[in-house]
Amino acid sequence: MGLEAAVEATADFLNKAVKPVIIGGPKLRVARAQQAFNELAEASGYPVAVMPSGKGLVPEHLPHFIGTYWGAVSTTFCGEIVESADAYVFVGPIFNDYSSVGYSLLIKKEKAIVVQPNRVTIGNGPSFGWVFMADFLSALAKKLKKNTTALENYQRIFVPPGVPLKYEKNEPLRVNILFKHIQEMLSGNSAVIAETGDSWFNCQKLRLPENCGYEFQMQYGSIGWSVGATLGYAQAAHEKRVIACIGDGSFQVTAQDISTMIRCGQNTIIFLINNGGYTIEVEIHDGPYNVIKNWNYTALVDAIHNGEGKCWTAKVKTEEELIEAIAAANGPQKDSLCFIEVIVHKDDTSKELLEWGSRVSAANSRPPNPQ
């Protein structure tokens, strides 16, 4: 009865809306509701966005996928469509200071339907407990009228993203050039692990092919988590080649996990992005503590390798060297753990990090709310 009441109330709310949208969140996984989510997206005709920590849980190759909704740092045109909608269905969201860009989302509660693993809340109105996400989404899909208005609006305003400026011969490597090449490496047999830091934003812009895995940890913003996560993912998903994007500061926290990767015979590709510091912290709150001791990262990994197992390292400073390293990692070294240290300028960041950092900094430094 609770499920029927929740579905009835939600369908009534959404069928009256002019340009509704759906946004997938990270709790889709714990609720095992990905298939039901896809059914709802297909049946409704609404454009589908994903919260940053839900990336990889929503298929990106489908025509109604419009990108990442992350407030001011959303995929271009996606944020505008979501925030101008008159109804939004958030499926399994987590709203915290990081996912809300310092609490700056332009979302109105009265227009939102929030579907959690065992509860559905409609605007400022009723909240239905013990309604389970997968059951709810499948039942709702059968009750909604198809409405493609918001998707058509998106298609009208959409302009394809630009390409990085052409490089000069022997010009120092830029981060946007690196990620252009990482995008070309992705397939259904790969998985991306995005470390906390600027890789959050650069990996978020990758368009995932069908069945490409993706892991991204936002709840704690814990640096260094991806080295252990890469080890665990590669050990469990033998059929996928893991591509990890890790900053130098984060890597220094958990570097020793490389040893177990080599011992287990994993063939992960690690891009160690060396920009000489904690770049994400520089954008939130700068200080001398954000400059770190530089390591000879490839020599460290070679020392851990110690001639036992399969491991290959490279240090790249230009696009030509990067192309050669990727060709080796995908060719003669395809069965080895490939560790590619990419040396970039300390201020070479994504524009999204600059925007996000200034907003989170403002939220962190606000006076406390009077209790």
N, C-alpha and C positions, 0 to 999 in steps of 0.2 A: 504493500500500500504506500509505503514511504517513497519507493522508487517511482511508482506511477504518479504520485503527487508532485514529486520533483520534476519529472519529465514533462508533465502537463504544464506546470507553472513556467518552466524554462522555455518550452516551445511557444507558449503564449507570448512571452516576453520577446523572443527572437523573431517570431513571425510578424510582429508589429514593427520591427526595426527596419530602417531604410538601407543602411550599409554596414552590417555586422561583420566582425572579423573573429578569427580563432588564433589564440597564442598558446603554444605548447610549452610546458615547463619541465623541470628536472624530475618531478615526482611521477611522471608518466612511467618511468622505469620501475619504481618500487610498486606501483599499482598494476604492473603488467598490462597496461592499457594501450600500448602502441597500435595494435591492430584495430582496436575499437576507435581510436583517435583518427586513424586513416579512413575508416568507414564514415565517420562523421564529416570529415573534411570533404570527402568525395560526394557524399549525399547533399551537403549543404550548398556547395558552390562558393563558400566564403573564402577569401584569401587566408592563407595560413602563414603565420610568423612563428618564430621560436624564441624563447628567452635564452640569454647567452649560456646559462648552465644546462639548458635542455638540448643544445646543439648535438646532433648525432642521433637523437631519438625520433626526429621527424624527417621523413624522406625529402631531400632537397631537389630531386630530379623531376618532381611533378610540376605541372604548369601553374598550379595555384600557390606554390611556395613563393613568398615575397622577401624572405630574409630574416635577420635577427632584430627583434624588438628589444632595445636597450636604451630607451629614453633618448637623451641628446646624442648618444653615440651609436644609434641604430644604423642598420644598413640604409643607404640613401633611398629615399622614397618609402621605405617600410614604416619608419617612425611616424611619418606624416599621415599615412593611411590608417594606422592603428589609432593614433591620438585624435584623429578627426572622425572616427567611427561613432555611431550612436549606440552601439552595443558591442562589448567585447567579451569573449568567452576565454578566461584564463584556465587552462587545464594543468593542474599540478604545479602551480607557481611557488617560488620562494621569493618573497620581497624582503631584501635586506639593504644595508647602506650601499653595498657594491652593485647589486643587480638593479637598484633603483637610481644609480648615479647620484649618490648623496641625497636621496629622497627628493629627486626633482622630476619624477615621472608626471606627465600631464594626464593622469588617469582619474576619472571621477567614479567614486564608489557606486553611485546610483545607476551607472551604465554597465557595471561589471557583473558577470556571472563567474564565480570562482568555484572550480570543481577540484576538490582535494580527494585523496584516495578513499575517504569514507564520509565525505560531507559535501553538500552543494549549497552555496549561498547565492541568492539572487538579489543584486542591488542592495538597497537598504532594507529589503523586505525579508521574506522567510528564509530560514536556514534549515536544511533537511539533513539529519544525522542518519548514520548507518545506511547510507546510499553509496554503493561502491562504484568507483570510477568507470571500470570497463563495462559493467552492466548499464550504467547510466548513459554513457556515450553511445553504445549500440542501440539502446532504446530511443534515445533522442534523435539519432540519425533517421529513424523511420517516421518521425513526426514533423520534421522541418520542411518548410517550403524552400525550394532551391532559390538562392538569391546571389547573383553574381555582380551586384552593383559595385561593391567596393573593389572587387577584382578588376572590373572594367575601368574604374577610376585609376587604379594602379597602372594598368596597361597603357592608359592615355598619357600619364605623366612620366612613365619610365624612360630613362635614357641609360644605355649600357655604361658600365664603369669605364673610366679612362685606363690607358696603359702607362706604365712608368716611362719616364723620359729615356730616350736612347742613350746608352752609356758611351763614353769615349774609351778608346783603347787604353788599358792599364789604369783606368779610373778606379779609385777605391770603391769597394762593393757597397751598395746601399741595401737596406733591409727590404725595401719594396721589390727590388730585383730578386733578392733571395726567395721571397715568397711567391713571386711569379713562377720561379722554377719548381718550388715545392708543389704548387698547384698542378703543374704538368706531370708530376710524379704520381698523383693520386689515382687510385682505381678501386674497384670493388674488393680487391685483395689486400688493401692497405688499411692502416688505422693511424690516426693522428693523436698524439698526446701533447696537449698545450700546457706548458708550465705557467705558473702564476707570474705575472709581469707583463711586459709588452707583447709576449707571445699570446696572451689572452686575446688581444685585439687583432693581431696579425692573423692568427689561426681562425678567429671568428669570421674573417672575410673570405676564407677558403670555401669554394663551392664543392660540397662532398658528392662524389658519384654514388650511384646506388650500391648499398651494402658496405660502403666505406665506414669504418669505425671512427669514433671520436670521443675523447675523454677530456674533461675540463673541470677543475675543482674550484668552486667559487664560494662555498659557504664559509670557509675559514680563511681563504686567501693565504694558504700556508705555502711558503716558498720551499722548494726542494722536494715537494711531494711527488713530482712527476718522474723522478729517477726510479724510485721504488715502484711507482705505478707502471712505468714502462717495463720493468722487470716482470711484474706480475701479469700484465696484459699479454706480453709476448710468450710467457710460459703457458698461459691458458689457451691462447688463440693461435695455434700452430699454423693455421691456414692463412694468417695475415702477416704481412711485413709491417712492423710498427715504425712510424716516422715520428721522432720526438723532437720538439723545439724547446730548448732549455737555455735560459740565460746564465751567464757566468756566476752571478751572485747566488742564484738558486742551486746551481750545480755544486758549489762549494759546501753546501750543507749536507749532501747525501751522496757524494761522489763515489764512495766505496761500493755502492751497489753494482757498479760496472763489473766488479770482480765476479759476482755471482752470475751476471749475464754471460760473461765469457765461459765460466765453468759449465753453464747450462747449454752452451752451444747456440745462443740466440743470434739472429741475423738482423737485429734492429739497426736502423739508421738514426744516429743522434746528430742533430745540428746544434752545436754549442755556440750560442750567439754571444761573442765576447765584446762587450762595449765598456768594460772597465768599471762597472758599478751597479748599484741597485737603481736602475733607471725609473722604475715605477715609483719608488720612494722619493726620488728627486722631484717628481711631478706633484707628489702629495705634500711633502715637507722636506725641503732640502737641508743639507748640512754635511759637514766633513765626514760623518760616519757612513755616508752613502758611497764613498770612494773605497774600493776594496783592494786588497793585495792581489796583483795579477799573478796567475799561475801559468806555467808552461803546460797547458791542458793536454796537448797531444803526447808530450813526454810522460806526463802522469799516467795516462791510459796505457802507453807502451810499457811503463814500469809495472803496472798492474797485470798486463798481459803476460809479460815475462817469458815469451816464447811458448806458452802453453795454451792450446785452443786457437780459435780463428778470430783474429781482431786486426782491423786495418784503420789507420788514422791519417788525416790530412789536415793541413792548415791552409785556408784560402783567404785571399785579400782582394781578389778581382773577380769579375764575372767569368772570365776565361778559365781561371783556376776552379771556380765553382762548377762550371759545366764539365770539366775534366773529372772532378771528384764525384759528381753524380753519375757520370758514365761508368766510372770504376765501381761505384757502389752497386749499380744495377747490372754490371757485367761481370768482370773477373772476380769481384769481391762479394758477389750476391749471397754467398753462404756465410759471410763473416759479419761480426759486429763492426759496423762502420761508424767511426767517430770523426765528424767533420767540424773542425773549429773554424767559425766564420768571424773574421775580425772586422768590426764596423765602428763608426764614429760614436763617441759617447752620447751625443745629442741626436742620433738618428732614431727617431721614434715615430710611431703611427700618429696621425692627427687625432685619432680617437683617444689615445692615452693622454694627450695634452688636455683635451676637453674634459675627460673623465677625472683626471688628476686634480684639475682646478675645482671641479664641483665637489669631489669627495673631500678635498682639503677644506673647502668652505663649510661643509657639513661637520667635519671633525672639529673645527675650531669655533663652532657656534656656542653661545652661552648655554648652560644647562637649563632645561625647562623647570620652572618653579613647581615644586611638588605640593 
